[in-house]
Amino acid sequence: MLLVLDSNEYIFAFGASIDPTPRSLLKRILDEYPLHSIRLPRLITDEVRRNLSPESNRNFMTFVTGLAEIDEDFVVPFDLGAKYEAFGFKEADAFISAYAEWVGADALVTENRHFLRRTDNLPFLVVTAEECLRLMNLPRG
Amino acid sequence: MLAQASCLCYIKVMKPDIKKARKHFEILCDLASKGKQPLAGMSKEQAIKAIRKTRKELWDKKIAARP
């Protein structure tokens, strides 16, 4: 599966230990690489870095560049973002959704209810880390 | 020549290095257990709200910086 993980997943995994599931998800992705892979836009790395300690910050960038592909925000077509704004997403959320579509992600993983309540007719799944782990357990084919 | 060298560096940076990622994953987990993280002590909902605020601030800044 190609996944886009929202910033809250990385922050919960490595910052405030609020929810252990995102960390389990990242561990599983690492263990099963390249079966599952991650892409993320620069905006998400910036959000994560703002919400981690300076020491975690440095390690996060090394971790994420080792595991995932980071794309600059400007590569996402403007029209795609506008499409998601028309769906009722706020600008930055529209951008994340557009990014997920642009990279052809199978799923956007987030704990953010603003995404989770708008899941109809999207070209990718919107799931929590827990749901994503469940999807990974399903037989492929 | 320089452009070609930059391009090669870029490709090298983007190549996954799972061994390195695994090492830094362990370090990050260790650092998280020691606390001192900006959102430590918050509930899940409070943390999501704080992260959304960061998103809005960063987005507004990016939009303002556009030519």
N, CA and C atoms of all chains as a GROMACS GRO file, in nm:
protein
  624
    1MET      N    1   0.084  -0.121   0.000
    1MET     CA    2   0.000   0.000   0.000
    1MET      C    3   0.087   0.125   0.000
    2LEU      N    4   0.045   0.223  -0.078
    2LEU     CA    5   0.112   0.353  -0.072
    2LEU      C    6   0.030   0.441   0.023
    3LEU      N    7   0.097   0.491   0.125
    3LEU     CA    8   0.027   0.565   0.230
    3LEU      C    9   0.076   0.708   0.241
    4VAL      N   10  -0.017   0.797   0.273
    4VAL     CA   11   0.019   0.934   0.315
    4VAL      C   12  -0.026   0.943   0.460
    5LEU      N   13   0.070   0.962   0.550
    5LEU     CA   14   0.037   0.975   0.692
    5LEU      C   15   0.028   1.122   0.728
    6ASP      N   16  -0.082   1.160   0.790
    6ASP     CA   17  -0.099   1.299   0.833
    6ASP      C   18   0.000   1.328   0.947
    7SER      N   19   0.025   1.457   0.970
    7SER     CA   20   0.125   1.494   1.072
    7SER      C   21   0.090   1.440   1.210
    8ASN      N   22  -0.040   1.430   1.242
    8ASN     CA   23  -0.076   1.383   1.376
    8ASN      C   24  -0.026   1.240   1.402
    9GLU      N   25  -0.011   1.160   1.297
    9GLU     CA   26   0.037   1.023   1.316
    9GLU      C   27   0.184   1.022   1.361
   10TYR      N   28   0.266   1.105   1.297
   10TYR     CA   29   0.408   1.112   1.335
   10TYR      C   30   0.423   1.174   1.473
   11ILE      N   31   0.341   1.276   1.499
   11ILE     CA   32   0.353   1.345   1.628
   11ILE      C   33   0.308   1.253   1.743
   12PHE      N   34   0.202   1.176   1.719
   12PHE     CA   35   0.159   1.083   1.823
   12PHE      C   36   0.261   0.970   1.841
   13ALA      N   37   0.326   0.933   1.734
   13ALA     CA   38   0.425   0.825   1.743
   13ALA      C   39   0.550   0.869   1.817
   14PHE      N   40   0.593   0.991   1.792
   14PHE     CA   41   0.724   1.033   1.845
   14PHE      C   42   0.720   1.152   1.940
   15GLY      N   43   0.610   1.222   1.945
   15GLY     CA   44   0.604   1.340   2.031
   15GLY      C   45   0.531   1.306   2.157
   16ALA      N   46   0.413   1.362   2.171
   16ALA     CA   47   0.332   1.332   2.288
   16ALA      C   48   0.283   1.188   2.274
   17SER      N   49   0.319   1.104   2.369
   17SER     CA   50   0.278   0.962   2.361
   17SER      C   51   0.132   0.947   2.402
   18ILE      N   52   0.044   0.996   2.316
   18ILE     CA   53  -0.099   0.999   2.347
   18ILE      C   54  -0.167   0.870   2.300
   19ASP      N   55  -0.124   0.822   2.187
   19ASP     CA   56  -0.187   0.705   2.126
   19ASP      C   57  -0.074   0.613   2.073
   20PRO      N   58  -0.066   0.489   2.119
   20PRO     CA   59   0.045   0.402   2.076
   20PRO      C   60   0.028   0.345   1.934
   21THR      N   61  -0.093   0.355   1.878
   21THR     CA   62  -0.117   0.288   1.749
   21THR      C   63  -0.034   0.347   1.633
   22PRO      N   64  -0.021   0.479   1.621
   22PRO     CA   65   0.061   0.531   1.510
   22PRO      C   66   0.204   0.478   1.512
   23ARG      N   67   0.258   0.460   1.633
   23ARG     CA   68   0.395   0.405   1.640
   23ARG      C   69   0.397   0.260   1.591
   24SER      N   70   0.294   0.184   1.628
   24SER     CA   71   0.286   0.044   1.580
   24SER      C   72   0.275   0.041   1.428
   25LEU      N   73   0.201   0.136   1.374
   25LEU     CA   74   0.185   0.142   1.228
   25LEU      C   75   0.319   0.171   1.160
   26LEU      N   76   0.392   0.270   1.212
   26LEU     CA   77   0.521   0.303   1.152
   26LEU      C   78   0.619   0.185   1.164
   27LYS      N   79   0.614   0.116   1.277
   27LYS     CA   80   0.703   0.000   1.296
   27LYS      C   81   0.670  -0.108   1.193
   28ARG      N   82   0.540  -0.128   1.171
   28ARG     CA   83   0.496  -0.229   1.075
   28ARG      C   84   0.541  -0.191   0.933
   29ILE      N   85   0.530  -0.063   0.900
   29ILE     CA   86   0.572  -0.018   0.766
   29ILE      C   87   0.722  -0.043   0.749
   30LEU      N   88   0.799  -0.012   0.854
   30LEU     CA   89   0.944  -0.036   0.851
   30LEU      C   90   0.973  -0.185   0.834
   31ASP      N   91   0.905  -0.266   0.913
   31ASP     CA   92   0.930  -0.411   0.911
   31ASP      C   93   0.894  -0.475   0.778
   32GLU      N   94   0.792  -0.421   0.713
   32GLU     CA   95   0.744  -0.484   0.589
   32GLU      C   96   0.787  -0.411   0.462
   33TYR      N   97   0.871  -0.308   0.478
   33TYR     CA   98   0.917  -0.235   0.360
   33TYR      C   99   0.983  -0.333   0.262
   34PRO      N  100   0.958  -0.325   0.133
   34PRO     CA  101   0.885  -0.224   0.055
   34PRO      C  102   0.738  -0.261   0.026
   35LEU      N  103   0.682  -0.354   0.102
   35LEU     CA  104   0.542  -0.391   0.080
   35LEU      C  105   0.452  -0.268   0.096
   36HIS      N  106   0.483  -0.188   0.195
   36HIS     CA  107   0.410  -0.062   0.217
   36HIS      C  108   0.510   0.051   0.211
   37SER      N  109   0.468   0.164   0.155
   37SER     CA  110   0.560   0.277   0.148
   37SER      C  111   0.484   0.406   0.180
   38ILE      N  112   0.564   0.508   0.208
   38ILE     CA  113   0.507   0.637   0.250
   38ILE      C  114   0.559   0.749   0.160
   39ARG      N  115   0.468   0.842   0.130
   39ARG     CA  116   0.510   0.970   0.069
   39ARG      C  117   0.449   1.081   0.153
   40LEU      N  118   0.516   1.192   0.157
   40LEU     CA  119   0.460   1.305   0.231
   40LEU      C  120   0.504   1.438   0.172
   41PRO      N  121   0.416   1.539   0.183
   41PRO     CA  122   0.454   1.671   0.132
   41PRO      C  123   0.534   1.748   0.238
   42ARG      N  124   0.607   1.848   0.195
   42ARG     CA  125   0.689   1.929   0.286
   42ARG      C  126   0.606   1.985   0.401
   43LEU      N  127   0.482   2.025   0.372
   43LEU     CA  128   0.396   2.084   0.476
   43LEU      C  129   0.387   1.991   0.598
   44ILE      N  130   0.374   1.862   0.574
   44ILE     CA  131   0.360   1.768   0.687
   44ILE      C  132   0.490   1.759   0.767
   45THR      N  133   0.604   1.760   0.698
   45THR     CA  134   0.730   1.757   0.775
   45THR      C  135   0.743   1.885   0.860
   46ASP      N  136   0.701   1.997   0.804
   46ASP     CA  137   0.708   2.124   0.878
   46ASP      C  138   0.618   2.120   1.002
   47GLU      N  139   0.500   2.063   0.987
   47GLU     CA  140   0.406   2.053   1.100
   47GLU      C  141   0.463   1.962   1.209
   48VAL      N  142   0.520   1.851   1.167
   48VAL     CA  143   0.576   1.757   1.265
   48VAL      C  144   0.691   1.824   1.340
   49ARG      N  145   0.777   1.891   1.265
   49ARG     CA  146   0.896   1.953   1.326
   49ARG      C  147   0.858   2.060   1.427
   50ARG      N  148   0.748   2.130   1.401
   50ARG     CA  149   0.703   2.233   1.495
   50ARG      C  150   0.652   2.173   1.626
   51ASN      N  151   0.616   2.045   1.623
   51ASN     CA  152   0.555   1.983   1.741
   51ASN      C  153   0.639   1.872   1.803
   52LEU      N  154   0.769   1.874   1.772
   52LEU     CA  155   0.862   1.781   1.838
   52LEU      C  156   0.972   1.863   1.905
   53SER      N  157   1.038   1.802   2.002
   53SER     CA  158   1.150   1.871   2.068
   53SER      C  159   1.263   1.887   1.965
   54PRO      N  160   1.356   1.982   1.986
   54PRO     CA  161   1.464   2.000   1.888
   54PRO      C  162   1.543   1.872   1.861
   55GLU      N  163   1.567   1.792   1.964
   55GLU     CA  164   1.645   1.669   1.944
   55GLU      C  165   1.566   1.567   1.862
   56SER      N  166   1.437   1.555   1.892
   56SER     CA  167   1.352   1.463   1.814
   56SER      C  168   1.343   1.508   1.668
   57ASN      N  169   1.338   1.640   1.654
   57ASN     CA  170   1.334   1.701   1.522
   57ASN      C  171   1.442   1.652   1.428
   58ARG      N  172   1.566   1.657   1.478
   58ARG     CA  173   1.680   1.615   1.396
   58ARG      C  174   1.666   1.468   1.358
   59ASN      N  175   1.629   1.387   1.457
   59ASN     CA  176   1.614   1.243   1.431
   59ASN      C  177   1.496   1.213   1.339
   60PHE      N  178   1.391   1.295   1.350
   60PHE     CA  179   1.275   1.273   1.264
   60PHE      C  180   1.312   1.290   1.118
   61MET      N  181   1.387   1.395   1.089
   61MET     CA  182   1.423   1.420   0.948
   61MET      C  183   1.508   1.306   0.892
   62THR      N  184   1.599   1.253   0.976
   62THR     CA  185   1.682   1.141   0.928
   62THR      C  186   1.596   1.017   0.911
   63PHE      N  187   1.504   0.996   1.006
   63PHE     CA  188   1.413   0.881   0.997
   63PHE      C  189   1.330   0.888   0.870
   64VAL      N  190   1.267   1.004   0.851
   64VAL     CA  191   1.170   1.014   0.742
   64VAL      C  192   1.236   1.013   0.604
   65THR      N  193   1.355   1.071   0.594
   65THR     CA  194   1.422   1.067   0.464
   65THR      C  195   1.475   0.925   0.434
   66GLY      N  196   1.494   0.846   0.539
   66GLY     CA  197   1.537   0.708   0.520
   66GLY      C  198   1.422   0.618   0.475
   67LEU      N  199   1.302   0.653   0.515
   67LEU     CA  200   1.188   0.565   0.489
   67LEU      C  201   1.097   0.614   0.377
   68ALA      N  202   1.079   0.746   0.369
   68ALA     CA  203   0.974   0.798   0.281
   68ALA      C  204   1.028   0.893   0.175
   69GLU      N  205   0.940   0.924   0.082
   69GLU     CA  206   0.973   1.021  -0.021
   69GLU      C  207   0.903   1.152   0.014
   70ILE      N  208   0.980   1.261   0.019
   70ILE     CA  209   0.922   1.392   0.052
   70ILE      C  210   0.911   1.474  -0.077
   71ASP      N  211   0.792   1.531  -0.099
   71ASP     CA  212   0.770   1.615  -0.217
   71ASP      C  213   0.752   1.760  -0.174
   72GLU      N  214   0.805   1.850  -0.254
   72GLU     CA  215   0.783   1.993  -0.225
   72GLU      C  216   0.636   2.025  -0.252
   73ASP      N  217   0.583   2.118  -0.174
   73ASP     CA  218   0.439   2.149  -0.183
   73ASP      C  219   0.398   2.201  -0.321
   74PHE      N  220   0.491   2.273  -0.386
   74PHE     CA  221   0.451   2.337  -0.512
   74PHE      C  222   0.426   2.239  -0.627
   75VAL      N  223   0.462   2.113  -0.608
   75VAL     CA  224   0.442   2.017  -0.717
   75VAL      C  225   0.294   1.976  -0.733
   76VAL      N  226   0.214   2.002  -0.630
   76VAL     CA  227   0.073   1.961  -0.636
   76VAL      C  228  -0.007   2.061  -0.719
   77PRO      N  229  -0.076   2.014  -0.823
   77PRO     CA  230  -0.150   2.108  -0.910
   77PRO      C  231  -0.257   2.185  -0.830
   78PHE      N  232  -0.261   2.314  -0.855
   78PHE     CA  233  -0.353   2.404  -0.784
   78PHE      C  234  -0.499   2.358  -0.802
   79ASP      N  235  -0.534   2.318  -0.924
   79ASP     CA  236  -0.672   2.277  -0.954
   79ASP      C  237  -0.720   2.161  -0.867
   80LEU      N  238  -0.625   2.073  -0.836
   80LEU     CA  239  -0.660   1.956  -0.754
   80LEU      C  240  -0.697   2.001  -0.612
   81GLY      N  241  -0.623   2.099  -0.560
   81GLY     CA  242  -0.654   2.154  -0.428
   81GLY      C  243  -0.790   2.223  -0.429
   82ALA      N  244  -0.817   2.295  -0.535
   82ALA     CA  245  -0.944   2.368  -0.547
   82ALA      C  246  -1.061   2.270  -0.546
   83LYS      N  247  -1.039   2.153  -0.607
   83LYS     CA  248  -1.144   2.050  -0.612
   83LYS      C  249  -1.183   2.009  -0.469
   84TYR      N  250  -1.084   1.991  -0.384
   84TYR     CA  251  -1.112   1.948  -0.247
   84TYR      C  252  -1.169   2.062  -0.162
   85GLU      N  253  -1.132   2.185  -0.194
   85GLU     CA  254  -1.193   2.299  -0.125
   85GLU      C  255  -1.342   2.303  -0.155
   86ALA      N  256  -1.375   2.271  -0.281
   86ALA     CA  257  -1.517   2.268  -0.320
   86ALA      C  258  -1.593   2.157  -0.247
   87PHE      N  259  -1.521   2.055  -0.203
   87PHE     CA  260  -1.583   1.947  -0.125
   87PHE      C  261  -1.610   1.991   0.020
   88GLY      N  262  -1.556   2.108   0.056
   88GLY     CA  263  -1.577   2.158   0.193
   88GLY      C  264  -1.457   2.147   0.284
   89PHE      N  265  -1.342   2.107   0.230
   89PHE     CA  266  -1.221   2.100   0.311
   89PHE      C  267  -1.163   2.240   0.328
   90LYS      N  268  -1.099   2.264   0.444
   90LYS     CA  269  -1.026   2.389   0.461
   90LYS      C  270  -0.904   2.384   0.369
   91GLU      N  271  -0.848   2.503   0.339
   91GLU     CA  272  -0.740   2.512   0.238
   91GLU      C  273  -0.627   2.410   0.256
   92ALA      N  274  -0.570   2.407   0.378
   92ALA     CA  275  -0.455   2.319   0.399
   92ALA      C  276  -0.496   2.171   0.394
   93ASP      N  277  -0.615   2.141   0.445
   93ASP     CA  278  -0.665   2.002   0.438
   93ASP      C  279  -0.692   1.964   0.291
   94ALA      N  280  -0.741   2.061   0.215
   94ALA     CA  281  -0.766   2.039   0.072
   94ALA      C  282  -0.634   2.006   0.002
   95PHE      N  283  -0.529   2.078   0.044
   95PHE     CA  284  -0.397   2.054  -0.015
   95PHE      C  285  -0.349   1.911   0.016
   96ILE      N  286  -0.366   1.868   0.142
   96ILE     CA  287  -0.322   1.732   0.181
   96ILE      C  288  -0.401   1.627   0.100
   97SER      N  289  -0.530   1.650   0.085
   97SER     CA  290  -0.613   1.556   0.008
   97SER      C  291  -0.569   1.555  -0.139
   98ALA      N  292  -0.543   1.673  -0.192
   98ALA     CA  293  -0.497   1.683  -0.332
   98ALA      C  294  -0.365   1.609  -0.348
   99TYR      N  295  -0.280   1.624  -0.248
   99TYR     CA  296  -0.150   1.556  -0.253
   99TYR      C  297  -0.170   1.404  -0.256
  100ALA      N  298  -0.260   1.355  -0.168
  100ALA     CA  299  -0.286   1.211  -0.162
  100ALA      C  300  -0.334   1.160  -0.299
  101GLU      N  301  -0.420   1.238  -0.362
  101GLU     CA  302  -0.469   1.198  -0.495
  101GLU      C  303  -0.355   1.204  -0.597
  102TRP      N  304  -0.278   1.312  -0.591
  102TRP     CA  305  -0.171   1.334  -0.688
  102TRP      C  306  -0.066   1.222  -0.686
  103VAL      N  307  -0.033   1.172  -0.566
  103VAL     CA  308   0.067   1.064  -0.560
  103VAL      C  309   0.004   0.926  -0.586
  104GLY      N  310  -0.130   0.922  -0.593
  104GLY     CA  311  -0.198   0.794  -0.616
  104GLY      C  312  -0.198   0.708  -0.490
  105ALA      N  313  -0.212   0.772  -0.375
  105ALA     CA  314  -0.208   0.698  -0.248
  105ALA      C  315  -0.328   0.604  -0.238
  106ASP      N  316  -0.304   0.492  -0.172
  106ASP     CA  317  -0.415   0.400  -0.142
  106ASP      C  318  -0.494   0.454  -0.024
  107ALA      N  319  -0.423   0.517   0.069
  107ALA     CA  320  -0.493   0.568   0.188
  107ALA      C  321  -0.423   0.688   0.249
  108LEU      N  322  -0.505   0.776   0.305
  108LEU     CA  323  -0.456   0.887   0.388
  108LEU      C  324  -0.485   0.844   0.531
  109VAL      N  325  -0.380   0.838   0.611
  109VAL     CA  326  -0.396   0.792   0.749
  109VAL      C  327  -0.395   0.913   0.841
  110THR      N  328  -0.499   0.928   0.919
  110THR     CA  329  -0.511   1.046   1.006
  110THR      C  330  -0.600   1.017   1.126
  111GLU      N  331  -0.578   1.090   1.232
  111GLU     CA  332  -0.667   1.082   1.349
  111GLU      C  333  -0.758   1.204   1.352
  112ASN      N  334  -0.749   1.286   1.250
  112ASN     CA  335  -0.821   1.413   1.244
  112ASN      C  336  -0.965   1.393   1.195
  113ARG      N  337  -1.061   1.425   1.280
  113ARG     CA  338  -1.202   1.402   1.246
  113ARG      C  339  -1.246   1.485   1.124
  114HIS      N  340  -1.178   1.599   1.101
  114HIS     CA  341  -1.216   1.682   0.987
  114HIS      C  342  -1.199   1.606   0.855
  115PHE      N  343  -1.100   1.517   0.852
  115PHE     CA  344  -1.082   1.431   0.734
  115PHE      C  345  -1.176   1.311   0.742
  116LEU      N  346  -1.181   1.251   0.861
  116LEU     CA  347  -1.250   1.122   0.874
  116LEU      C  348  -1.400   1.131   0.848
  117ARG      N  349  -1.458   1.250   0.863
  117ARG     CA  350  -1.602   1.258   0.838
  117ARG      C  351  -1.635   1.292   0.693
  118ARG      N  352  -1.531   1.313   0.611
  118ARG     CA  353  -1.556   1.339   0.468
  118ARG      C  354  -1.484   1.235   0.384
  119THR      N  355  -1.538   1.116   0.383
  119THR     CA  356  -1.465   1.008   0.315
  119THR      C  357  -1.535   0.958   0.189
  120ASP      N  358  -1.651   1.017   0.157
  120ASP     CA  359  -1.725   0.967   0.041
  120ASP      C  360  -1.663   1.014  -0.091
  121ASN      N  361  -1.667   0.926  -0.188
  121ASN     CA  362  -1.626   0.958  -0.326
  121ASN      C  363  -1.484   1.011  -0.340
  122LEU      N  364  -1.396   0.971  -0.253
  122LEU     CA  365  -1.256   1.012  -0.266
  122LEU      C  366  -1.179   0.900  -0.338
  123PRO      N  367  -1.075   0.937  -0.414
  123PRO     CA  368  -1.001   0.831  -0.485
  123PRO      C  369  -0.903   0.755  -0.395
  124PHE      N  370  -0.908   0.781  -0.266
  124PHE     CA  371  -0.821   0.709  -0.172
  124PHE      C  372  -0.903   0.688  -0.044
  125LEU      N  373  -0.859   0.593   0.038
  125LEU     CA  374  -0.928   0.568   0.166
  125LEU      C  375  -0.880   0.671   0.268
  126VAL      N  376  -0.966   0.707   0.360
  126VAL     CA  377  -0.925   0.790   0.473
  126VAL      C  378  -0.947   0.706   0.598
  127VAL      N  379  -0.839   0.670   0.664
  127VAL     CA  380  -0.847   0.576   0.776
  127VAL      C  381  -0.762   0.622   0.895
  128THR      N  382  -0.795   0.570   1.012
  128THR     CA  383  -0.710   0.595   1.129
  128THR      C  384  -0.595   0.493   1.124
  129ALA      N  385  -0.497   0.513   1.212
  129ALA     CA  386  -0.383   0.420   1.216
  129ALA      C  387  -0.433   0.278   1.249
  130GLU      N  388  -0.531   0.272   1.338
  130GLU     CA  389  -0.585   0.141   1.377
  130GLU      C  390  -0.652   0.072   1.257
  131GLU      N  391  -0.730   0.149   1.182
  131GLU     CA  392  -0.796   0.092   1.065
  131GLU      C  393  -0.694   0.052   0.959
  132CYS      N  394  -0.588   0.131   0.949
  132CYS     CA  395  -0.484   0.101   0.850
  132CYS      C  396  -0.415  -0.032   0.884
  133LEU      N  397  -0.387  -0.052   1.013
  133LEU     CA  398  -0.325  -0.179   1.055
  133LEU      C  399  -0.418  -0.296   1.022
  134ARG      N  400  -0.548  -0.274   1.040
  134ARG     CA  401  -0.646  -0.379   1.009
  134ARG      C  402  -0.645  -0.410   0.858
  135LEU      N  403  -0.637  -0.303   0.778
  135LEU     CA  404  -0.632  -0.322   0.631
  135LEU      C  405  -0.509  -0.402   0.590
  136MET      N  406  -0.398  -0.376   0.659
  136MET     CA  407  -0.274  -0.446   0.626
  136MET      C  408  -0.285  -0.596   0.656
  137ASN      N  409  -0.375  -0.631   0.747
  137ASN     CA  410  -0.393  -0.772   0.782
  137ASN      C  411  -0.480  -0.848   0.683
  138LEU      N  412  -0.550  -0.772   0.598
  138LEU     CA  413  -0.638  -0.838   0.501
  138LEU      C  414  -0.556  -0.910   0.396
  139PRO      N  415  -0.605  -1.025   0.347
  139PRO     CA  416  -0.532  -1.093   0.240
  139PRO      C  417  -0.529  -1.006   0.115
  140ARG      N  418  -0.414  -1.001   0.049
  140ARG     CA  419  -0.401  -0.919  -0.071
  140ARG      C  420  -0.449  -0.995  -0.193
  141GLY      N  421  -0.491  -0.917  -0.294
  141GLY     CA  422  -0.531  -0.980  -0.418
  141GLY      C  423  -0.653  -0.917  -0.476
  142MET      N  424   2.756   2.042  -1.575
  142MET     CA  425   2.827   1.948  -1.487
  142MET      C  426   2.776   1.959  -1.342
  143LEU      N  427   2.768   2.088  -1.296
  143LEU     CA  428   2.721   2.113  -1.160
  143LEU      C  429   2.576   2.066  -1.146
  144ALA      N  430   2.495   2.098  -1.249
  144ALA     CA  431   2.354   2.059  -1.246
  144ALA      C  432   2.343   1.907  -1.238
  145GLN      N  433   2.430   1.840  -1.313
  145GLN     CA  434   2.429   1.694  -1.314
  145GLN      C  435   2.466   1.639  -1.175
  146ALA      N  436   2.567   1.702  -1.112
  146ALA     CA  437   2.610   1.660  -0.978
  146ALA      C  438   2.497   1.681  -0.877
  147SER      N  439   2.428   1.796  -0.887
  147SER     CA  440   2.317   1.825  -0.795
  147SER      C  441   2.209   1.721  -0.810
  148CYS      N  442   2.183   1.684  -0.935
  148CYS     CA  443   2.079   1.587  -0.964
  148CYS      C  444   2.114   1.451  -0.901
  149LEU      N  445   2.242   1.414  -0.911
  149LEU     CA  446   2.284   1.287  -0.853
  149LEU      C  447   2.271   1.289  -0.701
  150CYS      N  448   2.306   1.404  -0.640
  150CYS     CA  449   2.293   1.418  -0.494
  150CYS      C  450   2.147   1.402  -0.455
  151TYR      N  451   2.058   1.464  -0.531
  151TYR     CA  452   1.915   1.461  -0.503
  151TYR      C  453   1.866   1.316  -0.503
  152ILE      N  454   1.907   1.241  -0.605
  152ILE     CA  455   1.864   1.101  -0.616
  152ILE      C  456   1.916   1.022  -0.496
  153LYS      N  457   2.040   1.050  -0.456
  153LYS     CA  458   2.101   0.979  -0.345
  153LYS      C  459   2.022   1.005  -0.216
  154VAL      N  460   1.983   1.132  -0.194
  154VAL     CA  461   1.909   1.168  -0.073
  154VAL      C  462   1.774   1.097  -0.069
  155MET      N  463   1.710   1.086  -0.185
  155MET     CA  464   1.576   1.030  -0.190
  155MET      C  465   1.572   0.878  -0.178
  156LYS      N  466   1.686   0.813  -0.195
  156LYS     CA  467   1.688   0.667  -0.191
  156LYS      C  468   1.658   0.618  -0.048
  157PRO      N  469   1.561   0.528  -0.032
  157PRO     CA  470   1.530   0.482   0.104
  157PRO      C  471   1.648   0.412   0.170
  158ASP      N  472   1.662   0.434   0.296
  158ASP     CA  473   1.766   0.369   0.374
  158ASP      C  474   1.698   0.316   0.501
  159ILE      N  475   1.646   0.196   0.489
  159ILE     CA  476   1.562   0.139   0.596
  159ILE      C  477   1.643   0.115   0.723
  160LYS      N  478   1.769   0.079   0.706
  160LYS     CA  479   1.854   0.054   0.824
  160LYS      C  480   1.868   0.183   0.906
  161LYS      N  481   1.893   0.292   0.834
  161LYS     CA  482   1.906   0.423   0.899
  161LYS      C  483   1.772   0.466   0.960
  162ALA      N  484   1.664   0.443   0.885
  162ALA     CA  485   1.531   0.480   0.935
  162ALA      C  486   1.499   0.402   1.062
  163ARG      N  487   1.533   0.275   1.064
  163ARG     CA  488   1.505   0.190   1.181
  163ARG      C  489   1.582   0.240   1.304
  164LYS      N  490   1.707   0.276   1.281
  164LYS     CA  491   1.792   0.326   1.391
  164LYS      C  492   1.730   0.453   1.451
  165HIS      N  493   1.689   0.543   1.364
  165HIS     CA  494   1.634   0.670   1.412
  165HIS      C  495   1.493   0.655   1.466
  166PHE      N  496   1.422   0.552   1.421
  166PHE     CA  497   1.290   0.519   1.478
  166PHE      C  498   1.309   0.483   1.626
  167GLU      N  499   1.409   0.400   1.654
  167GLU     CA  500   1.437   0.359   1.793
  167GLU      C  501   1.476   0.480   1.877
  168ILE      N  502   1.559   0.568   1.822
  168ILE     CA  503   1.601   0.688   1.897
  168ILE      C  504   1.479   0.776   1.926
  169LEU      N  505   1.393   0.792   1.827
  169LEU     CA  506   1.273   0.875   1.844
  169LEU      C  507   1.180   0.818   1.952
  170CYS      N  508   1.166   0.686   1.954
  170CYS     CA  509   1.081   0.622   2.057
  170CYS      C  510   1.141   0.646   2.195
  171ASP      N  511   1.273   0.637   2.202
  171ASP     CA  512   1.342   0.658   2.328
  171ASP      C  513   1.324   0.802   2.375
  172LEU      N  514   1.339   0.896   2.284
  172LEU     CA  515   1.323   1.038   2.318
  172LEU      C  516   1.180   1.068   2.362
  173ALA      N  517   1.083   1.003   2.297
  173ALA     CA  518   0.942   1.026   2.332
  173ALA      C  519   0.914   0.978   2.474
  174SER      N  520   0.979   0.868   2.513
  174SER     CA  521   0.954   0.813   2.647
  174SER      C  522   1.014   0.902   2.756
  175LYS      N  523   1.109   0.986   2.717
  175LYS     CA  524   1.172   1.076   2.815
  175LYS      C  525   1.092   1.205   2.834
  176GLY      N  526   0.983   1.219   2.758
  176GLY     CA  527   0.899   1.339   2.774
  176GLY      C  528   0.963   1.461   2.708
  177LYS      N  529   0.936   1.579   2.763
  177LYS     CA  530   0.990   1.706   2.711
  177LYS      C  531   0.945   1.736   2.569
  178GLN      N  532   0.834   1.679   2.527
  178GLN     CA  533   0.781   1.709   2.393
  178GLN      C  534   0.677   1.820   2.404
  179PRO      N  535   0.668   1.906   2.303
  179PRO     CA  536   0.576   2.020   2.312
  179PRO      C  537   0.430   1.985   2.346
  180LEU      N  538   0.380   1.872   2.299
  180LEU     CA  539   0.239   1.841   2.323
  180LEU      C  540   0.217   1.741   2.438
  181ALA      N  541   0.325   1.712   2.511
  181ALA     CA  542   0.312   1.615   2.620
  181ALA      C  543   0.209   1.662   2.722
  182GLY      N  544   0.131   1.567   2.773
  182GLY     CA  545   0.032   1.599   2.875
  182GLY      C  546  -0.104   1.638   2.820
  183MET      N  547  -0.112   1.655   2.690
  183MET     CA  548  -0.241   1.692   2.629
  183MET      C  549  -0.324   1.567   2.602
  184SER      N  550  -0.457   1.586   2.595
  184SER     CA  551  -0.543   1.477   2.551
  184SER      C  552  -0.531   1.467   2.399
  185LYS      N  553  -0.585   1.358   2.343
  185LYS     CA  554  -0.578   1.339   2.198
  185LYS      C  555  -0.647   1.456   2.126
  186GLU      N  556  -0.763   1.494   2.174
  186GLU     CA  557  -0.838   1.603   2.110
  186GLU      C  558  -0.764   1.736   2.120
  187GLN      N  559  -0.705   1.763   2.238
  187GLN     CA  560  -0.629   1.887   2.255
  187GLN      C  561  -0.509   1.890   2.159
  188ALA      N  562  -0.441   1.775   2.148
  188ALA     CA  563  -0.324   1.767   2.060
  188ALA      C  564  -0.364   1.788   1.914
  189ILE      N  565  -0.475   1.727   1.873
  189ILE     CA  566  -0.520   1.744   1.734
  189ILE      C  567  -0.554   1.890   1.707
  190LYS      N  568  -0.615   1.954   1.805
  190LYS     CA  569  -0.650   2.096   1.790
  190LYS      C  570  -0.522   2.180   1.775
  191ALA      N  571  -0.421   2.148   1.857
  191ALA     CA  572  -0.294   2.222   1.851
  191ALA      C  573  -0.225   2.199   1.716
  192ILE      N  574  -0.230   2.076   1.667
  192ILE     CA  575  -0.166   2.044   1.538
  192ILE      C  576  -0.240   2.117   1.425
  193ARG      N  577  -0.372   2.125   1.435
  193ARG     CA  578  -0.450   2.196   1.333
  193ARG      C  579  -0.415   2.346   1.333
  194LYS      N  580  -0.388   2.398   1.453
  194LYS     CA  581  -0.350   2.539   1.463
  194LYS      C  582  -0.214   2.560   1.394
  195THR      N  583  -0.123   2.466   1.417
  195THR     CA  584   0.008   2.473   1.350
  195THR      C  585  -0.011   2.470   1.198
  196ARG      N  586  -0.101   2.379   1.153
  196ARG     CA  587  -0.126   2.366   1.008
  196ARG      C  588  -0.173   2.499   0.949
  197LYS      N  589  -0.265   2.562   1.020
  197LYS     CA  590  -0.320   2.689   0.968
  197LYS      C  591  -0.211   2.797   0.964
  198GLU      N  592  -0.131   2.803   1.071
  198GLU     CA  593  -0.024   2.904   1.076
  198GLU      C  594   0.076   2.883   0.961
  199LEU      N  595   0.118   2.758   0.944
  199LEU     CA  596   0.216   2.729   0.838
  199LEU      C  597   0.157   2.755   0.700
  200TRP      N  598   0.031   2.718   0.682
  200TRP     CA  599  -0.033   2.736   0.553
  200TRP      C  600  -0.046   2.885   0.520
  201ASP      N  601  -0.090   2.963   0.620
  201ASP     CA  602  -0.104   3.108   0.598
  201ASP      C  603   0.030   3.170   0.561
  202LYS      N  604   0.136   3.120   0.628
  202LYS     CA  605   0.270   3.172   0.600
  202LYS      C  606   0.314   3.136   0.458
  203LYS      N  607   0.285   3.013   0.417
  203LYS     CA  608   0.321   2.969   0.282
  203LYS      C  609   0.246   3.051   0.176
  204ILE      N  610   0.117   3.074   0.203
  204ILE     CA  611   0.036   3.151   0.107
  204ILE      C  612   0.086   3.295   0.099
  205ALA      N  613   0.121   3.352   0.215
  205ALA     CA  614   0.169   3.491   0.219
  205ALA      C  615   0.302   3.506   0.146
  206ALA      N  616   0.383   3.399   0.147
  206ALA     CA  617   0.516   3.404   0.084
  206ALA      C  618   0.510   3.384  -0.067
  207ARG      N  619   0.391   3.345  -0.119
  207ARG     CA  620   0.380   3.319  -0.264
  207ARG      C  621   0.389   3.448  -0.342
  208PRO      N  622   0.458   3.444  -0.456
  208PRO     CA  623   0.471   3.568  -0.536
  208PRO      C  624   0.338   3.614  -0.594
   0.00000   0.00000   0.00000
